[in-house]
């Protein structure tokens, strides 16, 4: 979704994720590739497990990544690879 500043693009994305059966909204400004795809997390017992990110949680639905242009280039490449799947 492209447009001029102050044209309510963010509000439109938020609304789309609210009305969709499965929808996740996130901002690319503070997101990493691991946070959007999957990350390895250590629990209280010291064991590791995979935790799904926004793209995994929105499987079969809508994932809205606002401010995509403000993501780091390395994170953007990882998201492009995930979108190809």
N, C-alpha and C positions, 0 to 999 in steps of 0.2 A: 504494500500500500504506500504510494508516494503522493506527496502533496506539499503545498506551501506551509510554512509555520503557522500555528494557531488555527488549524482547520479541523480540529477535533479527531485527528487520526487515532490518538491513544484512547480516547473515549470510545470510538468505534470498535477498536480491537478488544477492549475490556467488555463491551456489550456483547460482541460476537462470542466470546468465551463463556459468558454467563448464559446465553440462550441456547448454546450448543449442548447436546447430551453429554459430551465429554469435551472439556475445554480447559486449557491452562494458559494463563497470561504471565509473562515474565518480561523484565526489562533487560536488554542486551548490555546496558551500561555497566551493571554490576555482576553480570553473569560470566561464567567460565564454561569451557567446553565440557568439563567434568560435571558441572552443575546442571547443564542442559541435557546431557546424554546419560551418563551413569558415573558413579564414583565408588571407590572402595572406602568403607567406613569400619572403624574398630569399635566394638561394643565394650561394655563395662567389664566383661570377662577377658578382654584382650583378643577376642576372636574377630576375624575380618569377614565382612559380607558386602555384597553389592547393593547399592541403593539407587533406584531409578531416578533420573532427572526429569525435567519438564517434558522432554520429547517422549520419553518412555511412558510417563503418566498420561499423556495425551494420545496414546496409540489408538487409532481408529477415530480420532476426533480432531480438534483444532488446537494447535499450539501457536500462540501469538507472541512473537518476540519483538517488542518495541525497541526503538533506537538500535537497530541492527548495525548501523554504520558506526556506532560508538564502541563496538566490541573490538577486542584486540585481534589483529589479523590471524594469529595462530588459532584462536578460538573460532573465528569465522570459518576457517578451512575445515576444522573438525565438524562444524555444524553442516557445512556443505556435503561432506562425506556421509554424514548420517541421513541427510535428506535424500541422497541418491538411492538409499536402500529401500 
